[in-house]
């Protein structure tokens, strides 16, 4: 057996299947041999079989002293099976037979686009899933954005190695609670055959090796991909895309990730699989949040449902002041601390001519910088609130305040924080996203998705779907 992946071309405005060379002779299709064609439009397949009474003849042409056999099939018989699209096909050469069918990539594309259009027309909720889920803040935002555009969703997959984060997603997060399939364990150990088919896949690949802070701490690595903890996860992500075959994929990471080898691989491979890939950057401040966290995102649509352009529009006005989201903390509370070691740390950097200094804010601040997953450590560069009663003291934001500056809705904030220590709550929040930003990404996806599927004028209504839950532990 010999397999060829190719495209059906055009000749004088008609579709044309052209095969030439020794692979034809290997299968018995030598110059002058007769063959017949069996057409199967329903399965989108042509079968060429050698037959003494066949209506077609293998032609040839000479290249020097070599005679090369040619099979040339064009016109209506090809168009009835494959239409006028430029999808790739797979030719399987066997003794006495050549089977021509859509290539697996083309089959996958047609399947996901047909499934998506059918669900939108019938008002069936879209199957939405995620990997590297954490507590599911990103999921919640995307679900909310789609809902705001009238598109129903059902959580079909959550996956993470962090059992505590997955517990939030699976049992507390209003958007992902009761997901049909959940996977607890390293994503690179997952059997992709057990993953469900999705309409939309969400992912936030860990940024520990790509962020500026992460690169500063891991200078022994020449590139982010050399990080043994997270550098390889691009492979697992793409394996998940291939298995789940979503019509839309949303991926977020730090802005610097856009320039990594991993990001280049993702963009190229998605395009090869038939996706239109858009890149956007969002910042919390521009979307009405106090935390001005900046993130880069890929939003990929299967080409048949893709918009001509993709734009994320902010739907929330500018945030107020930090003081409006603060809890009441007594002046004598232990959280108000002097932290002399941070002052010494900043002074040492200043003496060396560096710009490293404490990130102190007060209640009048209208914007604060990014709060990461290790916020509980009280690091120099992350925001701390100056005590109004003693400028020598400062404290970290509480988990509730942390959730508010990231614009999390109250029910989601409670799901993440309730029953957890401040340390764990800050970790889950710090590795999540600014909710407003990705709610607006979800809305943009909803608008573009409906437009690309030709449903601009339709009011899509979706009923919630109840289904049993499968939990996979790795």
KOLMAR-613755 format. One line per 3 residues: number of its first residue (from 0); for each residue x, y, z of C-alpha. Coordinates in Angstrom, 3 decimals, decimal comma. Example, Ala and Ser with C-alpha at 12.3 -4.5 7.8 and 13.67 -1.06 7.14 Angstrom:
BEGIN
0	12,300 -4,500 7,800  13,670 -1,060 7,140
! end
This chain:
BEGIN
0	0,000 0,000 0,000  1,191 3,489 -0,875  -0,585 6,618 0,447
3	-0,457 10,042 -1,205  -1,902 13,227 0,297  -2,577 15,822 -2,384
6	-5,063 18,356 -3,716  -7,528 18,023 -6,531  -6,602 20,719 -9,007
9	-8,423 22,731 -11,646  -8,129 22,565 -15,421  -10,122 24,976 -17,589
12	-12,463 25,692 -14,702  -13,203 22,016 -13,888  -11,940 19,852 -11,029
15	-9,144 17,516 -12,022  -7,473 14,523 -10,362  -4,030 13,969 -11,831
18	-1,627 11,211 -10,838  1,620 10,454 -12,613  4,704 8,326 -12,165
21	5,985 4,945 -10,978  3,497 4,635 -8,087  0,826 4,053 -10,764
24	2,840 1,257 -12,344  3,464 -0,203 -8,876  -0,312 -0,546 -8,449
27	-0,657 -2,069 -11,933  -1,807 1,104 -13,712  0,650 0,882 -16,613
30	0,296 2,772 -19,914  -2,562 1,300 -21,964  -4,200 -0,504 -19,037
33	-7,954 -0,118 -18,760  -9,766 0,828 -15,583  -13,236 1,690 -14,332
36	-14,335 4,319 -11,808  -16,761 3,653 -8,945  -18,263 6,881 -7,618
39	-19,581 7,154 -4,025  -20,707 10,779 -3,433  -22,283 9,990 -0,046
42	-18,961 8,790 1,359  -17,091 11,301 -0,825  -14,971 8,612 -2,411
45	-13,803 7,520 -5,853  -12,340 4,072 -6,502  -10,345 3,399 -9,673
48	-10,098 -0,352 -10,458  -8,227 -2,143 -13,214  -10,643 -3,892 -15,558
51	-10,146 -5,318 -19,068  -13,497 -3,788 -20,014  -12,909 -0,490 -18,259
54	-14,059 2,709 -19,965  -10,857 4,573 -19,095  -7,296 4,056 -20,303
57	-4,038 4,883 -18,508  -2,165 7,382 -20,675  1,531 8,242 -20,616
60	4,271 10,631 -21,542  7,994 10,245 -22,018  10,718 11,924 -20,041
63	13,880 11,069 -21,878  13,991 7,301 -22,079  11,445 6,871 -19,284
66	7,754 6,415 -19,999  5,586 7,666 -17,130  1,995 6,441 -16,716
69	-0,724 9,062 -16,170  -4,222 8,868 -14,709  -6,263 11,963 -15,520
72	-9,848 12,194 -14,237  -11,666 15,508 -14,577  -15,026 17,171 -14,736
75	-18,431 16,149 -13,414  -17,457 12,787 -11,958  -14,916 14,467 -9,673
78	-17,172 17,406 -8,820  -20,108 15,163 -7,835  -17,944 13,569 -5,163
81	-15,698 16,381 -3,992  -17,572 19,534 -4,977  -15,721 22,676 -5,944
84	-13,744 23,170 -2,718  -9,984 22,871 -2,593  -9,948 20,300 0,222
87	-7,069 17,887 0,297  -7,586 14,262 -0,666  -5,922 10,986 0,181
90	-5,062 8,483 -2,543  -4,422 4,917 -1,384  -2,623 2,797 -3,973
93	-3,160 -0,963 -3,755  -2,598 -3,710 -6,289  -5,143 -3,078 -9,049
96	-6,911 -0,261 -7,219  -6,633 3,418 -6,273  -9,012 4,738 -3,623
99	-9,450 8,533 -3,502  -11,190 10,123 -0,504  -11,080 13,272 1,524
102	-7,901 13,497 3,600  -8,389 13,121 7,376  -7,746 16,849 7,831
105	-10,530 17,694 5,374  -12,889 15,155 6,963  -12,226 16,663 10,402
108	-12,837 20,182 9,132  -16,111 19,267 7,418  -17,272 17,378 10,505
111	-16,669 20,202 12,992  -18,184 22,864 10,752  -21,295 20,806 9,953
114	-21,717 19,995 13,656  -21,383 23,630 14,667  -23,851 24,921 12,077
117	-26,396 22,265 12,996  -26,190 23,090 16,698  -26,540 26,815 16,106
120	-29,544 26,354 13,830  -31,258 23,901 16,181  -30,414 25,830 19,350
123	-28,364 22,991 20,830  -25,781 24,136 23,424  -22,201 24,082 22,196
126	-19,861 21,581 23,847  -17,158 23,693 25,498  -14,122 22,230 27,229
129	-10,758 23,254 28,568  -7,320 21,953 29,443  -5,009 23,560 32,020
132	-8,316 24,553 33,590  -7,224 25,610 37,078  -10,299 26,933 38,859
135	-11,999 27,674 35,541  -12,039 31,495 35,648  -11,189 31,655 31,946
138	-13,906 29,097 31,177  -16,479 31,069 33,167  -15,643 34,258 31,258
141	-15,908 32,599 27,826  -19,183 30,874 28,734  -20,578 34,217 29,976
144	-19,521 36,032 26,812  -21,164 33,455 24,570  -24,323 33,549 26,693
147	-24,440 37,341 26,307  -24,598 36,775 22,538  -27,430 34,259 22,882
150	-25,338 31,141 22,412  -25,913 28,305 24,858  -23,044 26,191 26,140
153	-22,460 23,077 28,197  -19,214 22,234 29,985  -17,922 19,030 28,430
156	-14,299 18,829 29,619  -12,105 20,179 32,410  -8,537 18,945 32,854
159	-5,687 19,882 35,174  -3,003 18,237 37,297  -3,881 20,517 40,244
162	-6,481 18,582 42,213  -7,514 21,599 44,283  -8,040 23,803 41,247
165	-9,957 21,046 39,492  -12,138 20,683 42,580  -13,177 24,330 42,180
168	-13,914 23,860 38,486  -15,770 20,587 38,874  -17,807 21,189 42,023
171	-18,081 24,946 42,627  -17,569 27,036 39,473  -21,074 27,825 38,105
174	-19,904 27,515 34,473  -17,972 24,233 34,684  -19,651 22,477 37,608
177	-20,570 18,900 36,664  -18,519 18,850 33,457  -19,252 15,738 31,417
180	-15,623 14,603 31,456  -12,933 15,642 33,916  -9,292 14,616 33,907
183	-7,072 14,945 36,957  -3,410 14,494 36,137  -0,638 15,724 33,812
186	-2,121 16,544 30,421  0,779 14,849 28,653  -0,295 11,515 30,183
189	-3,893 11,726 28,981  -5,194 9,148 26,508  -6,694 11,479 23,918
192	-9,050 8,711 22,800  -10,963 9,328 26,046  -11,495 13,023 25,337
195	-14,896 14,202 24,091  -15,550 15,937 20,806  -15,830 19,684 21,420
198	-17,189 22,704 19,615  -14,906 25,113 21,488  -11,641 24,368 23,280
201	-10,228 26,764 25,885  -6,647 26,606 27,156  -4,177 28,616 29,185
204	-0,832 26,861 28,800  1,294 27,509 31,948  3,454 30,589 31,448
207	6,108 29,755 34,061  8,885 29,557 31,477  7,662 32,276 29,102
210	6,839 35,185 31,413  9,548 37,756 32,082  9,578 36,865 35,751
213	9,802 33,178 34,917  12,642 33,720 32,447  14,541 35,770 35,042
216	14,299 32,909 37,523  15,134 30,187 34,999  18,096 31,716 33,229
219	19,666 28,275 32,870  17,213 27,605 30,048  18,191 28,925 26,625
222	14,531 28,994 25,592  11,137 28,580 27,300  10,735 25,157 25,685
225	13,744 23,899 27,654  11,793 24,180 30,898  11,102 20,603 31,976
228	7,898 21,601 33,795  6,024 23,474 31,061  8,167 23,812 27,949
231	6,807 20,680 26,273  3,102 21,293 26,846  2,551 22,696 23,368
234	2,650 19,073 22,165  -0,124 18,026 24,556  -2,207 21,044 23,616
237	-2,052 20,276 19,897  -2,809 16,602 20,566  -5,938 17,724 22,410
240	-6,989 19,950 19,494  -6,548 17,058 17,079  -8,564 14,678 19,277
243	-11,393 17,053 20,290  -11,649 18,652 16,814  -13,226 21,946 17,967
246	-14,631 24,477 15,517  -13,169 27,264 17,692  -10,062 27,295 19,881
249	-9,210 30,032 22,397  -5,713 30,028 23,881  -4,327 32,636 26,291
252	-0,903 33,328 27,738  1,497 36,122 28,656  2,279 38,589 25,885
255	5,858 37,300 25,585  4,568 33,833 24,728  3,606 35,119 21,275
258	7,284 35,166 20,282  8,164 31,673 21,485  8,809 28,661 19,317
261	5,723 27,065 20,881  3,471 29,876 19,672  4,925 29,659 16,164
264	4,266 25,921 16,116  0,686 26,387 17,335  -0,110 29,047 14,730
267	1,398 27,036 11,887  -0,184 23,728 12,858  -3,647 25,196 13,362
270	-3,445 26,815 9,938  -2,355 23,494 8,411  -5,372 21,826 10,015
273	-7,749 24,269 8,382  -8,160 27,018 10,974  -8,112 30,765 10,451
276	-5,874 32,038 13,257  -6,342 35,471 14,827  -4,167 37,003 17,521
279	-5,348 39,624 19,990  -4,001 41,345 23,080  -6,196 42,425 25,948
282	-5,443 44,544 29,024  -7,526 44,673 32,166  -7,601 48,456 32,360
285	-9,112 48,783 28,903  -11,903 46,383 29,873  -12,988 48,066 33,077
288	-10,832 46,173 35,596  -8,513 47,602 38,220  -5,784 45,054 37,538
291	-4,140 45,991 34,262  -2,972 42,484 33,474  -2,013 42,168 29,798
294	-2,526 38,911 27,963  -2,034 37,557 24,460  -4,592 35,258 22,923
297	-5,057 33,090 19,871  -8,634 32,761 18,663  -8,841 30,180 15,890
300	-11,953 29,444 13,822  -12,392 26,565 11,422  -12,059 28,235 8,023
303	-15,617 27,577 6,879  -17,099 29,477 9,848  -14,356 32,078 10,274
306	-14,971 35,832 10,082  -13,007 38,061 7,744  -11,622 39,903 10,769
309	-11,769 39,486 14,534  -11,942 42,329 17,043  -12,494 42,310 20,807
312	-14,553 45,301 21,953  -14,597 46,391 25,599  -18,119 46,305 27,025
315	-17,402 47,624 30,548  -16,640 51,238 31,390  -13,513 52,300 33,224
318	-13,103 50,962 36,761  -13,390 53,214 39,804  -10,784 53,366 42,535
321	-9,131 50,624 44,524  -10,786 51,969 47,648  -14,190 50,974 46,276
324	-13,347 47,253 46,376  -11,488 47,144 49,704  -12,699 45,255 52,727
327	-12,625 46,753 56,205  -9,401 45,684 57,891  -8,775 46,927 61,436
330	-5,763 49,170 62,001  -4,301 46,703 64,506  -4,698 43,657 62,212
333	-1,546 41,570 61,761  -1,713 41,958 57,978  -0,458 45,572 58,278
336	3,294 45,014 58,300  6,440 47,061 57,903  8,361 44,522 55,780
339	11,760 46,111 56,314  13,397 43,388 54,215  11,567 44,669 51,126
342	12,801 48,198 51,780  16,368 46,896 52,069  15,909 44,872 48,886
345	14,691 47,947 46,997  17,511 50,078 48,442  20,163 47,608 47,256
348	18,764 47,707 43,728  18,598 51,519 43,783  22,248 51,655 44,833
351	23,142 49,576 41,795  21,229 51,950 39,542  18,268 49,645 39,063
354	14,642 50,720 38,946  13,505 47,962 41,270  11,280 49,424 44,005
357	8,300 48,471 46,101  4,922 48,550 44,402  2,907 50,514 46,955
360	-0,631 51,719 46,206  -3,409 53,445 48,103  -7,182 53,552 47,949
363	-7,142 56,283 45,294  -5,353 54,076 42,753  -7,318 53,597 39,534
366	-5,076 50,865 38,223  -2,704 48,292 39,689  -0,168 45,991 38,071
369	-0,440 42,254 37,587  -0,959 40,015 40,632  0,579 36,574 40,109
372	0,081 33,169 41,654  2,789 33,698 44,302  1,245 36,915 45,551
375	0,996 35,530 49,084  4,808 35,714 49,333  4,648 39,522 49,488
378	7,114 40,143 46,680  8,575 43,553 45,933  7,068 44,045 42,493
381	3,442 43,169 43,260  0,994 45,734 44,634  0,624 46,245 48,371
384	-1,817 48,613 50,023  -0,302 51,394 52,157  -1,980 51,692 55,559
387	-3,990 54,934 55,737  -3,174 55,175 59,456  0,594 54,482 59,135
390	2,526 55,061 55,883  5,305 52,771 57,154  2,985 49,778 57,020
393	1,328 47,979 54,125  -0,630 44,806 53,493  -1,475 42,432 50,696
396	-4,928 42,532 49,204  -7,271 39,963 50,663  -8,444 37,114 48,397
399	-11,843 38,841 48,043  -10,137 42,093 47,000  -7,882 40,147 44,633
402	-10,956 38,664 42,964  -12,582 42,089 42,655  -9,573 43,763 40,990
405	-9,676 40,910 38,463  -13,407 41,724 37,971  -14,674 38,251 38,898
408	-18,440 38,043 39,449  -19,378 37,451 43,079  -20,557 33,851 42,590
411	-17,342 32,894 40,826  -15,191 34,659 43,426  -16,981 32,784 46,175
414	-16,464 29,481 44,335  -12,705 30,075 44,163  -12,206 31,464 47,668
417	-14,693 29,618 49,872  -13,091 26,981 52,104  -9,551 27,784 50,991
420	-6,643 29,384 52,789  -5,553 32,844 51,588  -2,439 31,205 50,124
423	-4,401 28,774 47,936  -7,006 31,355 47,006  -4,295 33,773 45,860
426	-2,617 31,006 43,841  -5,820 30,109 42,013  -6,660 33,755 41,360
429	-3,109 34,727 40,462  -2,841 32,124 37,720  -6,239 33,026 36,264
432	-7,261 35,940 34,025  -8,982 39,308 34,238  -12,563 38,124 33,849
435	-13,853 41,177 31,940  -11,206 40,743 29,236  -12,184 37,215 28,382
438	-15,893 37,771 28,794  -15,394 40,283 25,967  -13,333 37,728 24,019
441	-16,244 35,308 24,454  -18,688 37,910 23,194  -16,499 38,593 20,174
444	-16,324 34,863 19,460  -20,110 34,648 19,697  -20,661 37,516 17,266
447	-18,075 36,258 14,796  -19,253 32,677 15,073  -22,841 33,555 14,250
450	-21,775 35,802 11,411  -19,447 33,159 9,962  -22,182 30,545 10,141
453	-24,675 32,878 8,439  -26,857 33,278 11,531  -26,661 37,035 12,135
456	-30,425 37,462 12,126  -31,254 34,393 14,175  -32,069 34,481 17,870
459	-30,301 31,390 19,125  -31,951 29,846 22,177  -30,386 26,904 23,941
462	-31,808 24,692 26,613  -29,509 23,395 29,356  -28,398 19,834 28,931
465	-28,184 17,388 31,817  -25,790 14,531 31,358  -23,896 12,106 33,544
468	-20,365 12,937 34,528  -17,255 10,877 33,823  -14,202 11,479 36,002
471	-10,807 10,260 34,815  -7,911 10,160 37,284  -4,409 9,909 35,886
! end
